[in-house]
Amino acid sequence: MSWPTTPPGKVVLWWRGEGRFPARADGAFRSLVSRDGFSCAVQANASATVRCWGPQGSVVQAGLANASTAPYLAAAGARACAVLASGAALCSGSNASAGALPQDLFGYGLAVGDSHACALRRPDHTAVCWTLGGPTTTLYEPALGISFGFLVAGGNFTCGVASSDFSVYCWSAGAVAASVPLPRIRPGVCVSDDSSFLLQRSFSSVIDGTAYVGFSSATGILFYRHYMLGWSFRMNGAAPPLNVSSLPILPVTGPRRRSRALEIVLPIASAALVFTAAAAVFAFLRRRRMYAELREDWEASFGPHRFSYKDLFHATDGFSDKRLLGIGGFGRVYRGALASKMEVAVKKVAHGSRQGMREFVAEVVSIGRLRHRNLVQLLGYCRRKGELLLVYDDMPNGSLDRCLYDRSRTALSWGQRFRIIKGIASGLLYLHKDWEQVVVHRDIKASNVLLDKEMNVRLGDFGLARLYDLGYPYLTCLVVLSMGKPY
């Protein structure tokens, strides 16, 4: 569902309604929600009344008949709730009188679950919840004294982001005590970098209770030896200084004298290597024939626009390093300009890689049919012998990890961060709940969250994605990951 944001003539459009919804509804609307068997919106006029469509639309609309001047809607399951301009709450399918529901609420904080609803009180932004569907309505405050920026609900679970330190608090329906599900992972405090040669940081303000200390390092694409020559740590107060001159020297490795055992083992190993190489060539040729049939199968049944290799070659200046945006686990991404002057991103999957071929097919099949404002739009693909390429909309602001960790860039405002968080949540909700199948991305991380020119979120890199039918138990214990440089 979508509606234009430019007046005049805001309309509501439906697709995949299977005849249960009208093709469109003309008028001016806002605060649109859609759930099982109904869609509702607030009319953008002086009355600001609620209008609903669909098989259950009349029932829901009747339950919200008194919702005049409603600025905001939320829905879950077969129910919808509204917060009026006066700050009062109203829910369809509820036996509670208007006075039994909370008053003095902010409209934008409304969240509805299967059997409960929550909202933010005026003026302190604390959370208040109430039960739905039962013979009586019970009010409860799950997090006394905590102010929230916004709330989200799903099933019988609700979470909110605290305004003070941006920690996430969650509670179940009917629970009167909220908890922090990840107490050791909280947003940090921004400090200036005063370090010169040695890295010094104080975590006393963000670590709560016991903490574990460890070290790790990686280059992202190449293998190197890393040595930790010394470190200094203190539980309370500043760490004692390191005496750099007393640190051990790096170990020296050099050529060794060939032993008699090596002279015996080397010919045997060489023969084994030749045999292994011959077997690998045979397996590769056999696998290549198999994948050739696989590619023909999926190309016959599915195919977005197919670009010519020549057009993409010229668009990226021959895949020049000057056009390189980033390096992923199985390929490279280049910025290009088509003959139509349209800016695009071209992902070149690693040549001859079995995993790369699986990634290529997974991305084409999964992304090619997805349409959502928070997902990267696949414009087309190209297949030329072993060259596998995907063409996407260009994301001028790159990936989220650059905005978070590149100190040369202007830091994101908290408003932008909230918008990014909600965009990621909206994209995941579409993948997990609102599409015709369940799409499990399996690789959500900052480098795969892309930002367009208006800093809107687009989830990308579906190479590890899996498709499941709705209701299928897709729980898996398989560990998957990808490495790469920023977009």
C-alpha positions in Angstrom: 0.0 0.0 0.0 1.2 3.5 -0.7 -0.1 7.1 -1.1 1.5 10.1 -2.8 2.9 12.7 -0.6 2.5 15.6 -3.0 -0.9 17.3 -3.2 -3.4 17.4 -4.7 -5.1 14.0 -4.8 -3.6 11.8 -2.2 -4.9 8.3 -2.9 -4.7 4.8 -1.3 -3.7 2.0 -3.7 -4.0 -1.8 -3.1 -2.4 -4.8 -4.8 -2.6 -8.5 -4.2 -6.0 -7.8 -2.6 -7.6 -10.8 -4.4 -10.8 -8.9 -4.9 -11.3 -8.2 -1.2 -10.2 -4.5 -1.5 -11.0 -1.8 -4.0 -8.3 -0.9 -6.5 -8.0 2.6 -5.1 -9.6 5.1 -2.8 -9.5 8.7 -3.8 -9.3 11.5 -1.3 -6.8 12.9 1.2 -5.6 10.4 3.9 -2.8 10.0 6.5 -1.8 7.5 9.2 -2.5 4.4 7.1 -2.5 0.9 8.6 -3.3 -2.5 7.1 -3.7 -5.8 8.9 -5.8 -9.1 8.6 -8.8 -8.3 6.4 -8.9 -4.5 6.7 -7.1 -1.3 5.9 -7.8 2.0 7.7 -6.7 5.6 7.3 -7.4 9.0 8.8 -9.1 11.4 6.5 -6.9 14.5 6.1 -9.7 17.0 6.5 -11.3 19.1 9.3 -13.2 16.1 10.8 -10.1 13.7 10.7 -12.4 10.7 11.0 -11.3 7.1 10.4 -12.3 5.3 7.2 -11.7 1.5 6.6 -11.9 -0.9 3.7 -11.8 -4.7 3.3 -13.9 -7.7 4.6 -13.4 -6.6 8.2 -13.3 -2.9 7.4 -16.9 -2.1 8.4 -16.5 -3.8 11.8 -13.3 -1.9 12.6 -14.7 1.4 11.3 -17.8 0.9 13.5 -15.5 0.4 16.5 -13.7 3.7 15.7 -16.9 5.6 14.8 -16.3 8.0 17.7 -12.6 8.6 16.7 -13.2 12.1 15.5 -10.0 14.3 15.1 -7.8 11.2 15.3 -4.2 12.1 14.4 -2.7 8.6 14.6 -3.6 4.9 14.0 -2.0 1.6 14.9 -3.2 -1.9 14.4 -2.4 -5.6 15.0 -4.3 -8.8 14.2 -8.0 -7.9 13.8 -7.9 -4.7 15.9 -7.1 -1.1 15.4 -6.6 1.7 17.9 -6.5 5.5 17.6 -5.3 8.4 19.7 -7.6 11.4 19.4 -6.4 15.0 19.2 -7.5 15.3 22.8 -5.0 12.6 23.8 -7.7 9.9 24.6 -7.3 6.3 23.3 -10.0 4.4 21.4 -9.8 0.8 20.2 -12.1 -1.3 18.0 -13.3 -4.7 19.4 -12.9 -3.4 23.0 -15.6 -3.6 25.6 -14.1 -0.8 27.6 -15.8 2.6 27.8 -14.0 5.7 26.6 -13.3 6.7 30.2 -11.7 3.4 31.1 -8.8 3.8 28.5 -5.8 6.1 29.1 -6.0 9.9 28.6 -3.4 12.6 27.8 -1.5 10.5 25.3 1.0 11.3 22.6 -0.3 10.0 19.2 3.0 9.1 17.7 3.9 6.6 20.5 0.9 4.3 19.9 1.8 0.6 19.5 -0.7 -2.3 19.3 -0.1 -6.0 19.9 -2.3 -9.1 19.6 -3.9 -8.7 23.0 -2.7 -5.3 24.3 -1.8 -1.8 23.4 0.7 0.8 24.7 1.2 4.5 24.3 3.2 7.4 25.7 1.8 9.7 28.4 1.9 13.4 28.2 4.1 15.2 29.2 6.8 12.9 30.5 6.7 10.2 27.7 6.3 7.3 30.2 4.7 4.1 28.9 1.1 3.1 29.8 -0.5 -0.2 28.5 -3.9 -1.7 28.6 -5.3 -5.1 27.7 -7.6 -5.8 24.7 -10.3 -8.4 24.0 -11.1 -9.5 27.5 -14.3 -8.9 29.5 -12.5 -6.1 31.4 -9.7 -3.7 30.5 -6.6 -3.6 32.8 -4.2 -0.6 32.8 -0.6 -1.1 33.8 2.6 0.9 33.7 5.5 -1.5 32.8 8.4 1.0 33.3 7.8 3.6 36.0 9.9 6.7 35.7 11.4 5.9 32.3 10.8 8.2 29.4 10.7 6.7 25.9 11.3 8.1 22.5 9.0 5.6 20.7 7.4 2.2 21.2 6.9 -0.8 18.9 4.8 -3.9 19.5 4.4 -7.4 17.9 2.4 -10.4 19.1 2.3 -10.2 22.9 5.6 -8.3 23.2 6.4 -4.5 23.4 9.8 -2.7 23.3 10.7 1.0 23.8 13.8 3.1 23.4 14.6 5.2 26.5 15.1 8.9 25.8 17.9 9.2 28.5 20.5 6.7 27.2 18.7 5.0 24.2 18.7 1.6 26.0 16.0 -0.8 24.8 13.5 -2.0 27.4 11.0 -4.8 26.6 8.0 -6.3 28.4 5.3 -8.9 27.6 1.6 -8.3 27.6 0.3 -7.8 31.2 3.8 -7.5 32.6 4.3 -4.7 35.1 8.1 -4.8 35.1 10.3 -3.9 32.0 13.8 -5.4 31.6 16.8 -4.6 29.5 17.4 -7.7 27.3 21.0 -6.8 26.4 22.4 -5.1 29.6 26.0 -5.3 28.4 25.3 -3.8 25.0 24.2 -0.2 25.5 24.8 2.9 23.4 28.1 4.5 24.4 29.0 8.0 25.4 30.6 10.2 22.7 34.1 11.5 23.7 36.8 13.4 21.9 39.8 11.5 20.7 42.8 12.8 22.7 45.0 9.8 22.1 48.3 10.1 20.1 50.3 6.9 19.8 48.6 4.7 22.4 44.8 4.1 22.4 43.2 5.0 25.7 39.5 4.7 26.5 37.5 4.8 29.7 34.4 2.6 29.7 33.4 3.3 33.4 30.3 5.2 32.4 28.9 2.5 30.1 29.9 -0.8 31.6 27.5 -2.1 34.2 28.9 -4.7 36.6 31.1 -7.5 35.4 32.7 -7.2 31.9 35.0 -9.3 29.7 38.1 -8.0 28.1 39.5 -9.4 24.9 41.4 -8.5 21.7 40.8 -9.2 18.0 42.0 -7.8 14.7 41.3 -8.4 11.0 42.1 -6.8 7.7 38.8 -7.8 6.1 40.2 -9.6 2.9 43.8 -10.7 3.5 45.6 -13.0 6.0 48.2 -11.3 8.2 49.9 -12.1 11.5 48.9 -9.8 14.3 50.9 -9.5 17.6 49.7 -8.0 20.8 53.0 -6.8 22.4 51.5 -5.2 25.5 48.4 -3.8 27.2 47.5 -2.0 30.4 44.3 -2.3 32.3 42.9 -1.2 35.7 39.5 -1.8 37.2 39.3 1.7 38.8 41.0 4.8 37.6 43.4 5.5 34.7 45.4 2.5 33.4 49.2 2.7 34.2 51.3 3.9 31.3 53.1 1.4 29.0 56.9 1.5 28.7 57.2 1.1 24.9 60.9 0.5 25.1 60.5 -2.6 27.3 58.0 -4.3 25.0 59.2 -7.5 23.3 60.4 -7.4 19.7 58.5 -9.0 16.9 59.5 -12.6 16.2 61.8 -13.0 13.2 61.1 -15.7 10.7 63.6 -16.7 8.0 64.5 -19.6 5.7 65.3 -22.9 7.3 67.7 -25.6 6.2 66.0 -28.4 4.3 65.9 -31.6 6.3 66.2 -35.1 5.1 62.6 -35.8 6.0 61.5 -32.9 3.8 63.5 -34.3 0.8 61.5 -37.5 1.2 58.1 -35.9 1.8 58.3 -33.3 -0.9 58.1 -35.6 -3.9 55.2 -37.5 -2.3 53.4 -34.3 -1.5 54.0 -33.1 -5.1 52.5 -36.3 -6.6 49.5 -36.0 -4.2 49.1 -32.4 -5.3 49.1 -33.3 -9.0 46.5 -36.0 -8.3 44.3 -33.6 -6.3 44.6 -30.9 -9.0 43.4 -33.4 -11.6 40.5 -34.5 -9.4 39.6 -30.8 -8.8 39.6 -30.1 -12.6 37.4 -33.0 -13.2 35.0 -32.0 -10.4 35.0 -28.4 -11.6 34.1 -29.4 -15.2 31.3 -31.6 -13.9 30.1 -28.9 -11.5 30.2 -26.3 -14.3 27.9 -28.4 -16.4 25.5 -28.8 -13.5 25.5 -25.0 -12.8 25.0 -24.2 -16.4 21.7 -26.2 -16.3 20.8 -24.5 -13.0 21.3 -21.0 -14.5 19.1 -21.9 -17.5 16.3 -23.1 -15.2 16.1 -19.9 -13.1 16.6 -17.6 -16.0 13.7 -19.3 -17.9 11.3 -18.9 -14.9 12.5 -15.5 -13.6 14.2 -12.5 -15.2 14.2 -8.8 -14.4 15.8 -6.5 -17.0 19.0 -8.1 -18.4 21.8 -5.6 -19.2 24.4 -6.2 -21.8 28.0 -6.7 -20.5 29.2 -4.0 -22.9 26.9 -1.4 -21.4 28.0 -2.2 -17.9 31.6 -2.3 -18.9 31.5 1.2 -20.4 29.3 2.5 -17.5 32.0 1.6 -15.0 35.0 2.7 -17.2 36.0 -0.9 -17.6 35.4 -1.7 -13.9 38.1 0.8 -13.0 39.4 1.1 -9.4 38.4 4.7 -9.5 34.8 3.5 -9.6 35.2 1.0 -6.9 32.8 1.5 -3.9 33.6 -1.5 -1.8 34.7 -5.1 -1.6 32.3 -7.8 -0.3 32.8 -11.4 0.8 32.3 -12.7 -2.7 32.7 -9.7 -5.1 33.2 -6.0 -5.7 30.7 -3.1 -6.1 31.3 -0.3 -8.6 29.5 3.0 -9.3 28.5 3.5 -12.9 26.7 5.9 -15.2 24.5 4.3 -17.9 24.1 5.9 -21.3 20.8 7.4 -20.0 22.9 9.3 -17.4 21.3 7.2 -14.7 23.7 6.5 -11.7 23.8 2.8 -10.7 25.7 0.5 -8.5 27.1 -2.7 -10.2 27.9 -5.7 -8.0 30.4 -8.0 -9.7 30.3 -11.5 -8.1 33.6 -13.3 -7.8 34.5 -15.1 -11.0 34.2 -18.9 -10.9 33.1 -19.0 -7.3 30.6 -21.7 -6.4 29.5 -19.6 -3.4 29.4 -16.6 -5.7 27.0 -18.4 -8.1 24.7 -19.3 -5.2 24.8 -15.6 -4.0 24.0 -14.4 -7.5 21.0 -16.7 -7.9 19.8 -15.9 -4.4 19.9 -12.2 -4.9 18.2 -12.2 -8.3 15.4 -14.6 -7.2 14.8 -12.9 -3.8 15.3 -9.2 -4.5 13.9 -9.2 -8.0 10.3 -9.6 -6.8 10.6 -7.4 -3.6 9.1 -3.9 -3.7 9.5 -1.8 -0.5 10.8 1.7 0.2 13.4 0.3 2.7 14.9 -2.3 0.3 17.5 -1.7 -2.4 15.8 -1.8 -5.8 17.3 -4.4 -8.2 17.2 -2.9 -11.7 18.6 -5.9 -13.5 21.4 -8.3 -14.0 24.0 -9.6 -16.5 25.6 -13.0 -17.0 28.5 -13.4 -19.4 30.3 -16.8 -19.2 31.8 -16.6 -15.7 31.0 -12.9 -15.2 28.0 -12.4 -12.9 26.7 -8.9 -12.3 23.8 -7.3 -10.5 22.6 -3.7 -11.1 21.0 -1.6 -8.3 19.9 1.9 -7.6 22.9 4.0 -6.6 23.1 5.0 -2.9 25.0 8.3 -2.8 25.5 8.3 1.0 27.0 4.8 1.0 26.6 2.4 3.9 25.7 3.1 7.5 29.1 1.9 8.9 30.8 4.8 7.2 28.4 7.3 8.9 29.0 5.6 12.2 32.8 5.1 12.1 34.3 7.6 9.6 35.4 10.5 11.8 35.9 12.7 8.7 32.1 12.7 8.2 29.6 14.8 10.1 28.0 12.7 12.9 24.4 11.6 12.4 21.9 13.5 14.5 19.7 11.6 16.9 16.7 12.3 14.7 18.5 10.7 11.7 19.4 7.7 13.9 15.8 7.2 14.9 14.8 7.4 11.3 17.4 4.9 10.3 16.3 2.5 13.1 12.7 2.7 12.0 13.6 2.2 8.4 15.5 -1.0 9.2 12.6 -2.2 11.3 10.1 -1.4 8.5 12.2 -3.4 6.0 12.6 -6.4 8.2 8.8 -6.4 9.0 8.1 -6.5 5.3 10.6 -9.4 4.7 9.4 -11.4 7.7 5.6 -10.7 7.8 4.2 -8.7 4.9 5.5 -10.4 1.7 4.0 -13.5 0.2 6.9 -15.6 1.6 9.3 -15.2 4.5 12.6 -13.7 3.5 15.4 -14.4 6.1 18.2 -11.9 5.3 20.9 -13.6 7.5 23.4 -10.8 7.1 22.0 -7.6 8.7 24.9 -5.4 9.7 25.9 -1.7 9.3 27.8 -2.3 6.0 24.6 -3.8 4.4 22.4 -0.9 5.5 22.6 1.7 2.6 21.5 5.3 2.6 20.1 7.2 -0.4 20.6 10.9 -1.1 17.8 11.8 1.4 19.3 9.5 4.1 16.5 7.0 3.7 17.4 3.4 4.7 17.7 0.7 2.1 18.6 -2.9 3.1 20.9 -4.6 0.6 23.2 -7.6 0.0 20.7 -10.5 -0.1 23.5 -13.0 -1.1 22.9 -15.1 2.1 19.1 -14.7 2.1 16.8 -17.7 2.2 13.1 -17.9 1.2 10.5 -19.9 3.3 6.8 -20.4 2.9 4.6 -18.6 5.5 4.3 -20.8 8.6 7.4 -22.9 7.8 9.7 -23.5 10.8 12.8 -21.8 9.4 14.9 -22.0 12.6 18.5 -23.1 11.8 21.7 -23.6 13.7 23.9 -22.9 10.7 26.3 -20.0 11.2 26.7 -17.7 8.2 28.6 -14.5 7.7 30.3 -12.3 5.1 33.3 -10.0 5.3 34.1 -6.9 3.3 35.1 -3.3 3.0 32.6 -0.4 3.3 30.2 0.5 0.4 
